[in-house]
């Protein structure tokens, strides 16, 4: 397979993850943020002051691609090719019971949007909490997670030894950027060519910044 974009650390493939995952090598860890299937429930949170003003125009698009959760076949492939998994929005999916959840707690209260998000893991470990405000004026994807949140995920005691990270729903590239930041290998898949282009530019920008220091 020819990557859409690649660096010495990783490869980005454009396409449906169900078509590409059977061709991939085994990986150490899956870190991903799939569609939650809540597009038609996404309301409010569009003020410029809170960093979402530019995303109001994307509501119709988001409601389309976030209208359904991934097919169970996607999760079956994820479990087959990876040793460890961190799946954001795990509370929306049919996944096994877990003792070890990762929580992103957002200190702002009274919003129509969630005050926290939950990541399911396959680990027999303790719950960990990451506190960070939701504001991100540079957001380019409606559900874009903070890069430092994903770096935190990759630096858990049980995940920091994982060398090859995989994200079948790469979106704007946050998983790859986090890997580049801490020098981990990565593989990403994104179904939208527009977001493949955005991800490639963001990853390239991260690499250039790293070379400056």
Buried (B, 14 or more C-beta within 10 A) or exposed (E): EEBBBBBEBBBBBBBEBBEBBEEBEEBBBBBBBBBBBBBEEBEEBBEEEBBBEEBEEEBEBBBEBBEEBBEEEBBEBBBEBBEBBBBBBBEBBEBEEBEBBBEBEBEEEEEEBEEEBBBBBBBEBEEBEBEBEBEBEEBBBBBBBBBEBBBBBBEBEBBEEBEBBBBBBBBBBBBBBBBBBEEBBBBBBBBBEEBBBBBBBBBBEBBEEEEEE
